[in-house]
């Protein structure tokens, strides 16, 4: 089928009726077969109460009880619907899933309201969009049925295969298969599929990369449409080529996304920071075939030592900054006072020339260089004339970082482990994080950390500017974390005897917890607990606070169009403003307003652009686009987490049978998780393997306590473990605690002990994310 239910609904105006012919045209359905499928879909959606159809046309049903969400399931069968509106997650029982799978976009109806410590419950009314079209699986023969059993045990289903696929019945440790879904389960009919190919399990890094790409459905990426890029005339741009400019490059891969350059000038009252973004939006038409293709891709994806780029090679080559060459850019000048606070800003289309490239080796050499050294290290020789500028940029970035932290932003010392196979994946993206917190980076030694602090004010400036001018930007918003969730983390810390100073109202703040944890010997595991309540950054059509960047008003990313389509969208808006914006009501008015800077705020009472130019942007910034961009952000994060987990599991394979000292990183009723060096891979010690005693779970204290010997396993404790088994495909590491010599195996009393947590709940009820 050429469309999803989500595509169909997104084409219907919010409160208007749409004719069948208009809907067919909007969905690009010209053949009779496609139109017949649309008729079947419409009939079904009318019957379930999602749409209504009259002689006048088709429209959405205004039903506030239907909630749009994304389904998240665990391997133990617990499923929750994560609401798009940010409301409380809805628990979905297995008999209420209605054949929905993990990751699907769904419409949910609440059937039971939640309580103080109980989530609301609901059922899936309609599946809007399937997340899984192909998957990795193992082929099994069960009686007369040949089944594909997904490796991802969050997919709570098996897929029937044709008998001809029996040739793929292979031991699990030799190969897995890629299965294409031909039919999703409907009524009493099970899902069906076929094996596309077999993939080896232990065939080296290239095979692992193939497994990763296949698992996430990235093998058959649509080709970019052919497009002729626009040439940009230098005479229409501000000439900034005389301004000393540096390009900061954190990544080493040749396919790495293009990044902005920076300049700095001193002024009487402070400093003038320039941020120059590659001029990408100006080279392709808005809503052109290429632009629409980039919207669908939405993100550049890092796979470790390689990338799946967002931009086409031609677009990357045209827009990238090359040292010594004059290049087109979109620039902003940020006037900062002596304390580094943003006072004024102005945007322009410019021509710049990069004087040098700063990588990690250069920053490390600068940090290690003695203050009065007469010789220049080899890594700095190409930057010899720009060293004063680089030192000033570092000092400014450190000042800006302190301001950001003071404004509520959170840095956590949770960098990825040093694994060679991770490549560029180990280096965080230099724009504001999508995960609700930032990896702690030193601007003096890490290019990504340096560029991050300089780019955030540029994104802050555009957010405030487009919000003030009421232009259709895409804003990055990040609300404050839930107070109750933070208090739960604080209670766990107090149980570990971590000293805390709480706010006057008795509630914990993320900043207070981060500061307290930083000085603790259990810093890493406590920070891992803290990151859970921090809400991710999302894209929105409404301006709002962004706690990650420490921005209370509005933030609109635009400097990294090679990384995120949201940046490219905002470049489209900025370019249109700079090229077509009206700086006075009419030609009869002699006084002009500088619409490129903050001095224009509050002075404009006329349309900045004619409707024919602004309307396509307003219509394009739809709910469907925002869902797509947010969904692709989540997808990129899941891909990176999988790549990390696979690299860690490969590092752990040679250690099977060895005893290592790890740190307890999580405690549950069914056991505890241990981080094991050197890759910081996390494995599970199941409670059933603790033979020396019967252990009770104390959830409020994050510990297991032996009933007889009172031995405890607590969050942050060091513990000796033996690696028993490594499942690379499922990223599962089985561990066993090294018990003291001479221990006696615990024998339960005759009254019949059973695994119970401190609330009396059987450990089989324990959910797993």
Secondary structure as the mmCIF struct_conf table of DSSP 4:
data_model
#
loop_
_struct_conf.conf_type_id
_struct_conf.id
_struct_conf.beg_label_comp_id
_struct_conf.beg_label_asym_id
_struct_conf.beg_label_seq_id
_struct_conf.end_label_comp_id
_struct_conf.end_label_asym_id
_struct_conf.end_label_seq_id
HELX_RH_AL_P HELX_RH_AL_P1 UNK A 5 UNK A 10
TURN_TY1_P TURN_TY1_P1 UNK A 11 UNK A 11
BEND BEND1 UNK A 12 UNK A 12
TURN_TY1_P TURN_TY1_P2 UNK A 14 UNK A 15
BEND BEND2 UNK A 16 UNK A 16
STRN STRN1 UNK A 18 UNK A 18
HELX_RH_AL_P HELX_RH_AL_P2 UNK A 20 UNK A 27
TURN_TY1_P TURN_TY1_P3 UNK A 28 UNK A 28
BEND BEND3 UNK A 31 UNK A 31
HELX_RH_AL_P HELX_RH_AL_P3 UNK A 32 UNK A 47
TURN_TY1_P TURN_TY1_P4 UNK A 48 UNK A 49
BEND BEND4 UNK A 50 UNK A 50
STRN STRN2 UNK A 51 UNK A 54
TURN_TY1_P TURN_TY1_P5 UNK A 55 UNK A 56
STRN STRN3 UNK A 57 UNK A 60
TURN_TY1_P TURN_TY1_P6 UNK A 64 UNK A 65
STRN STRN4 UNK A 66 UNK A 73
TURN_TY1_P TURN_TY1_P7 UNK A 75 UNK A 76
BEND BEND5 UNK A 77 UNK A 77
STRN STRN5 UNK A 79 UNK A 83
TURN_TY1_P TURN_TY1_P8 UNK A 84 UNK A 85
BEND BEND6 UNK A 86 UNK A 86
STRN STRN6 UNK A 90 UNK A 92
HELX_RH_3T_P HELX_RH_3T_P1 UNK A 94 UNK A 96
BEND BEND7 UNK A 97 UNK A 97
TURN_TY1_P TURN_TY1_P9 UNK A 98 UNK A 99
TURN_TY1_P TURN_TY1_P10 UNK A 102 UNK A 103
STRN STRN7 UNK A 105 UNK A 112
STRN STRN8 UNK A 115 UNK A 115
TURN_TY1_P TURN_TY1_P11 UNK A 116 UNK A 117
STRN STRN9 UNK A 118 UNK A 118
STRN STRN10 UNK A 120 UNK A 129
BEND BEND8 UNK A 131 UNK A 131
BEND BEND9 UNK A 133 UNK A 133
STRN STRN11 UNK A 134 UNK A 142
TURN_TY1_P TURN_TY1_P12 UNK A 143 UNK A 144
STRN STRN12 UNK A 145 UNK A 150
BEND BEND10 UNK A 151 UNK A 152
TURN_TY1_P TURN_TY1_P13 UNK A 153 UNK A 154
BEND BEND11 UNK A 155 UNK A 155
STRN STRN13 UNK A 158 UNK A 161
HELX_RH_3T_P HELX_RH_3T_P2 UNK A 163 UNK A 168
TURN_TY1_P TURN_TY1_P14 UNK A 172 UNK A 174
STRN STRN14 UNK A 175 UNK A 183
STRN STRN15 UNK A 186 UNK A 186
TURN_TY1_P TURN_TY1_P15 UNK A 187 UNK A 188
STRN STRN16 UNK A 189 UNK A 189
HELX_LH_PP_P HELX_LH_PP_P1 UNK A 190 UNK A 191
STRN STRN17 UNK A 192 UNK A 200
BEND BEND12 UNK A 201 UNK A 203
HELX_RH_AL_P HELX_RH_AL_P4 UNK A 205 UNK A 215
TURN_TY1_P TURN_TY1_P16 UNK A 216 UNK A 217
TURN_TY1_P TURN_TY1_P17 UNK A 219 UNK A 220
HELX_LH_PP_P HELX_LH_PP_P2 UNK A 221 UNK A 226
HELX_LH_PP_P HELX_LH_PP_P3 UNK A 228 UNK A 231
HELX_RH_3T_P HELX_RH_3T_P3 UNK A 234 UNK A 236
BEND BEND13 UNK A 237 UNK A 237
STRN STRN18 UNK A 238 UNK A 239
TURN_TY1_P TURN_TY1_P18 UNK A 241 UNK A 242
BEND BEND14 UNK A 243 UNK A 243
STRN STRN19 UNK A 245 UNK A 248
TURN_TY1_P TURN_TY1_P19 UNK A 254 UNK A 255
HELX_LH_PP_P HELX_LH_PP_P4 UNK A 256 UNK A 258
STRN STRN20 UNK A 261 UNK A 266
BEND BEND15 UNK A 268 UNK A 269
STRN STRN21 UNK A 270 UNK A 278
HELX_RH_3T_P HELX_RH_3T_P4 UNK A 281 UNK A 283
BEND BEND16 UNK A 284 UNK A 284
TURN_TY1_P TURN_TY1_P20 UNK A 286 UNK A 287
HELX_RH_AL_P HELX_RH_AL_P5 UNK A 289 UNK A 297
STRN STRN22 UNK A 299 UNK A 299
STRN STRN23 UNK A 301 UNK A 302
BEND BEND17 UNK A 304 UNK A 306
STRN STRN24 UNK A 307 UNK A 308
BEND BEND18 UNK A 310 UNK A 311
HELX_RH_AL_P HELX_RH_AL_P6 UNK A 313 UNK A 319
BEND BEND19 UNK A 320 UNK A 320
TURN_TY1_P TURN_TY1_P21 UNK A 323 UNK A 324
BEND BEND20 UNK A 325 UNK A 325
STRN STRN25 UNK A 326 UNK A 337
TURN_TY1_P TURN_TY1_P22 UNK A 338 UNK A 339
STRN STRN26 UNK A 342 UNK A 353
STRN STRN27 UNK A 356 UNK A 358
HELX_RH_AL_P HELX_RH_AL_P7 UNK A 360 UNK A 368
BEND BEND21 UNK A 369 UNK A 369
TURN_TY1_P TURN_TY1_P23 UNK A 371 UNK A 372
BEND BEND22 UNK A 375 UNK A 375
HELX_RH_3T_P HELX_RH_3T_P5 UNK A 378 UNK A 386
HELX_RH_AL_P HELX_RH_AL_P8 UNK A 387 UNK A 406
TURN_TY1_P TURN_TY1_P24 UNK A 407 UNK A 408
STRN STRN28 UNK A 411 UNK A 412
HELX_LH_PP_P HELX_LH_PP_P5 UNK A 415 UNK A 417
HELX_RH_3T_P HELX_RH_3T_P6 UNK A 420 UNK A 426
BEND BEND23 UNK A 427 UNK A 427
BEND BEND24 UNK A 430 UNK A 431
BEND BEND25 UNK A 434 UNK A 437
STRN STRN29 UNK A 438 UNK A 439
TURN_TY1_P TURN_TY1_P25 UNK A 443 UNK A 445
HELX_RH_AL_P HELX_RH_AL_P9 UNK A 447 UNK A 468
TURN_TY1_P TURN_TY1_P26 UNK A 469 UNK A 470
STRN STRN30 UNK A 475 UNK A 477
STRN STRN31 UNK A 478 UNK A 478
HELX_LH_PP_P HELX_LH_PP_P6 UNK A 479 UNK A 482
HELX_RH_AL_P HELX_RH_AL_P10 UNK A 483 UNK A 495
TURN_TY1_P TURN_TY1_P27 UNK A 496 UNK A 497
TURN_TY1_P TURN_TY1_P28 UNK A 504 UNK A 505
BEND BEND26 UNK A 506 UNK A 506
HELX_RH_AL_P HELX_RH_AL_P11 UNK A 510 UNK A 518
TURN_TY1_P TURN_TY1_P29 UNK A 519 UNK A 519
BEND BEND27 UNK A 520 UNK A 520
TURN_TY1_P TURN_TY1_P30 UNK A 521 UNK A 522
HELX_RH_AL_P HELX_RH_AL_P12 UNK A 523 UNK A 533
BEND BEND28 UNK A 534 UNK A 534
HELX_LH_PP_P HELX_LH_PP_P7 UNK A 535 UNK A 537
STRN STRN32 UNK A 538 UNK A 540
BEND BEND29 UNK A 541 UNK A 542
STRN STRN33 UNK A 546 UNK A 546
TURN_TY1_P TURN_TY1_P31 UNK A 547 UNK A 550
STRN STRN34 UNK A 551 UNK A 551
BEND BEND30 UNK A 552 UNK A 553
BEND BEND31 UNK A 559 UNK A 559
TURN_TY1_P TURN_TY1_P32 UNK A 561 UNK A 563
STRN STRN35 UNK A 564 UNK A 564
HELX_RH_AL_P HELX_RH_AL_P13 UNK A 565 UNK A 580
BEND BEND32 UNK A 583 UNK A 586
TURN_TY1_P TURN_TY1_P33 UNK A 587 UNK A 588
TURN_TY1_P TURN_TY1_P34 UNK A 595 UNK A 596
STRN STRN36 UNK A 597 UNK A 597
HELX_RH_3T_P HELX_RH_3T_P7 UNK A 598 UNK A 600
TURN_TY1_P TURN_TY1_P35 UNK A 601 UNK A 603
BEND BEND33 UNK A 606 UNK A 606
BEND BEND34 UNK A 608 UNK A 609
HELX_RH_AL_P HELX_RH_AL_P14 UNK A 611 UNK A 620
BEND BEND35 UNK A 621 UNK A 621
HELX_RH_AL_P HELX_RH_AL_P15 UNK A 623 UNK A 653
TURN_TY1_P TURN_TY1_P36 UNK A 654 UNK A 657
STRN STRN37 UNK A 659 UNK A 668
TURN_TY1_P TURN_TY1_P37 UNK A 669 UNK A 670
STRN STRN38 UNK A 671 UNK A 676
TURN_TY1_P TURN_TY1_P38 UNK A 677 UNK A 680
STRN STRN39 UNK A 681 UNK A 686
HELX_RH_3T_P HELX_RH_3T_P8 UNK A 687 UNK A 689
TURN_TY1_P TURN_TY1_P39 UNK A 691 UNK A 692
BEND BEND36 UNK A 693 UNK A 693
STRN STRN40 UNK A 695 UNK A 698
HELX_RH_3T_P HELX_RH_3T_P9 UNK A 699 UNK A 701
TURN_TY1_P TURN_TY1_P40 UNK A 702 UNK A 702
STRN STRN41 UNK A 703 UNK A 706
TURN_TY1_P TURN_TY1_P41 UNK A 707 UNK A 709
STRN STRN42 UNK A 712 UNK A 714
TURN_TY1_P TURN_TY1_P42 UNK A 715 UNK A 716
STRN STRN43 UNK A 718 UNK A 727
TURN_TY1_P TURN_TY1_P43 UNK A 728 UNK A 731
STRN STRN44 UNK A 732 UNK A 737
HELX_LH_PP_P HELX_LH_PP_P8 UNK A 739 UNK A 740
TURN_TY1_P TURN_TY1_P44 UNK A 741 UNK A 742
TURN_TY1_P TURN_TY1_P45 UNK A 750 UNK A 752
STRN STRN45 UNK A 756 UNK A 757
TURN_TY1_P TURN_TY1_P46 UNK A 758 UNK A 759
BEND BEND37 UNK A 760 UNK A 760
STRN STRN46 UNK A 762 UNK A 762
HELX_RH_3T_P HELX_RH_3T_P10 UNK A 763 UNK A 765
#
